[in-house]
Amino acid sequence: MLSRLCLVFLFVVQTNSLSNLTDDKTQTTTTFIRLLLNQETLIRMALDRKVNDLVNSMTAMENKMVTTKMEIAALRHENSALKAELQVQSNVTTLLSGMYNHCS
């Protein structure tokens, strides 16, 4: 980005020095072209910034997706462990209620 600004500055300095050697019509045309090029450079730099921001946002989203997938996998594992524990407790309850019914 700094290199682009340097190029724009050199272009403006060069254009101004050439303008002093030409007539009014050429100077007007040169000024117009210089303005268009400056405007194009500003638009390109803004677009470059936006593209970089989008790339950074996409990278952050991808990292967040990886983290979220890992969290989902951990929750599924925890859910399976809790289901197994519930089944064991249910079996124990069934066994104890069966023993209680026999004793009564």
C-alpha positions as CSV (number, residue, x, y, z in Angstrom):
1,M,0.0,0.0,0.0
2,L,2.9,2.3,0.8
3,S,4.4,1.5,-2.6
4,R,1.2,2.5,-4.3
5,L,1.2,5.8,-2.5
6,C,4.8,6.4,-3.6
7,L,3.9,5.6,-7.2
8,V,1.0,8.0,-7.1
9,F,3.2,10.7,-5.6
10,L,5.8,10.2,-8.3
11,F,3.2,10.2,-11.0
12,V,1.8,13.5,-9.7
13,V,5.2,15.1,-9.5
14,Q,6.1,13.9,-13.0
15,T,2.8,15.1,-14.5
16,N,3.2,18.5,-13.0
17,S,6.7,18.9,-14.4
18,L,5.5,17.8,-17.9
19,S,2.5,20.2,-17.7
20,N,4.7,23.2,-17.4
21,L,6.2,22.4,-20.8
22,T,2.9,22.0,-22.7
23,D,0.2,24.2,-23.9
24,D,-3.2,24.8,-22.1
25,K,-5.1,22.1,-24.0
26,T,-2.6,19.4,-23.3
27,Q,-2.3,20.6,-19.7
28,T,-6.1,20.3,-19.3
29,T,-6.0,16.8,-20.8
30,T,-3.1,15.8,-18.7
31,T,-4.8,17.1,-15.5
32,F,-7.9,15.2,-16.4
33,I,-6.0,12.0,-17.0
34,R,-4.1,12.6,-13.7
35,L,-7.4,13.0,-11.8
36,L,-8.8,9.9,-13.4
37,L,-5.7,7.9,-12.5
38,N,-5.7,9.2,-9.0
39,Q,-9.4,8.3,-8.6
40,E,-8.8,4.8,-10.0
41,T,-5.9,4.4,-7.6
42,L,-8.0,5.4,-4.6
43,I,-10.8,3.0,-5.7
44,R,-8.3,0.2,-6.1
45,M,-6.8,0.8,-2.7
46,A,-10.3,0.8,-1.1
47,L,-11.2,-2.4,-2.9
48,D,-7.9,-4.0,-1.8
49,R,-8.7,-3.1,1.8
50,K,-12.2,-4.5,1.5
51,V,-10.9,-7.8,0.0
52,N,-8.3,-8.1,2.8
53,D,-11.1,-7.5,5.3
54,L,-13.2,-10.2,3.7
55,V,-10.3,-12.7,3.6
56,N,-9.7,-12.0,7.3
57,S,-13.4,-12.4,8.1
58,M,-13.5,-15.7,6.2
59,T,-10.5,-17.0,8.1
60,A,-12.1,-16.1,11.4
61,M,-15.3,-17.8,10.4
62,E,-13.5,-20.9,9.4
63,N,-11.6,-21.0,12.7
64,K,-14.9,-20.5,14.5
65,M,-16.5,-23.3,12.5
66,V,-13.7,-25.7,13.5
67,T,-14.1,-24.7,17.1
68,T,-17.9,-25.2,16.9
69,K,-17.5,-28.6,15.3
70,M,-15.1,-29.7,18.1
71,E,-17.6,-28.5,20.7
72,I,-20.4,-30.4,19.0
73,A,-18.3,-33.6,18.9
74,A,-17.5,-33.2,22.7
75,L,-21.2,-32.6,23.5
76,R,-22.2,-35.7,21.5
77,H,-19.6,-37.7,23.4
78,E,-20.9,-36.4,26.7
79,N,-24.5,-37.1,25.7
80,S,-23.5,-40.7,24.9
81,A,-21.8,-41.1,28.3
82,L,-24.8,-39.7,30.1
83,K,-27.1,-42.0,28.2
84,A,-25.0,-45.0,29.3
85,E,-25.0,-43.8,32.9
86,L,-28.8,-43.4,32.8
87,Q,-29.1,-46.9,31.4
88,V,-27.0,-48.2,34.3
89,Q,-29.0,-46.3,36.8
90,S,-32.2,-47.5,35.3
91,N,-31.0,-51.1,35.5
92,V,-30.0,-50.7,39.1
93,T,-33.4,-49.2,39.9
94,T,-35.1,-52.1,38.1
95,L,-33.0,-54.6,40.0
96,L,-33.6,-52.9,43.4
97,S,-37.4,-52.6,42.8
98,G,-37.4,-56.3,41.9
99,M,-35.6,-57.2,45.1
100,Y,-37.9,-55.0,47.1
101,N,-41.0,-56.6,45.6
102,H,-39.7,-60.1,46.5
103,C,-39.0,-59.1,50.0
104,S,-42.5,-57.7,50.6
